[in-house]
Amino acid sequence: MKIYTKTGDTGKTSLFGGTRVPKYHLRIEAYGTIDELNAYIGLVRDQQIDTHTSKILLQIQTELFTLGAMLATPPEKELLKSGKERLNIEKTNSDKIELLENEIDVMNEVLPPMTNFILPGGHTTVSYCHIARCICRRAERITTQLSDESTINPQILIYLNRLSDYLFVLARKLTLDTKSQEIPWVPEKKK
């Protein structure tokens, strides 16, 4: 399979189902931002984190591919002429959202109560997670705008909203985890 098709050389691309649109189309922006989010979640997963979190992040990455496919399919192309669904995959649903909610609840049980705003940073892993959270919020804003202009599955917006909450709480948990791994600084002795 050739990577370059040259069909996008004029600034247009195809949605799932064949509709050609400009590369700046809001639908392209929505699933392109989700792709960017997926890459950053991969970066978080590549850090030294616990196995459970890594497994959950992998499930999220897989779900983001589903969201991207759903967004890449315009409503008028969701059904084939035969009446079958064009996307022959399990769509984002309440079970996927509930997984995020459960993970948030479990992490919140071990986290101290929030008493002030969170300043992103303190450790590379935490910073990557905050960047992913910000990209998720952008994906949510773009997808919300798209939903004002076109029909999209409402579960997509719910999932993105919950995912940004999950990433926020995960960043707090990773802050706690990385602090416990820090080697205390000891000043050098004068000779």
Protein Blocks (a to p, Z undefined) as FASTA:
>chain_A
ZZblolmmnopacdehiiacdfkbfklmmmmmmmmmmmmmmmmmmpccdfklmmmmmmmm
mmmmmmmmmmmpcfklmpcfkopafblcddddfklmmmmmmmmmmmmmmpccdfbdcdee
hifklmmmmmmmmmmmmmmmmmmmmmmmpccdfklmmmmmmmmmmmmmmmmmmmmmmmmm
pccddddddZZ
